[in-house]
Amino acid sequence: PVAHEVSRGEEIIELTRTEFLLLELFMLHPRHVLTRSVIFEHVWGYDFGSTSNSLEVYVGYLRRKTEARGKPRLIHTVRAVGYVLKDT
């Protein structure tokens, strides 16, 4: 199986395929607000629609892994629009 590992500082973080695709998209577009539709298209290949909470669930997984041990938040919610990757 293909390993999906990234590092933050000295820490190696293991990600699932979906988490990796999500983080990759944010890293390709830092400081740009990405809409839910754009994220769904890149990660899943289609838009689940506004009733799906899949995106919120995976952003939560990614945040828990990248913010471990008190590290600052990287992925910020832009209410009613989507998400943005910002270093603090």
Secondary structure, DSSP 4 states (H G I P E B T S, - for coil): ----EEEETTEEEE--HHHHHHHHHHHHSTTS-EEHHHHHHHHHSS---TT--HHHHHHHHHHHHHTGGGPPP-EEEETTTEEEE---
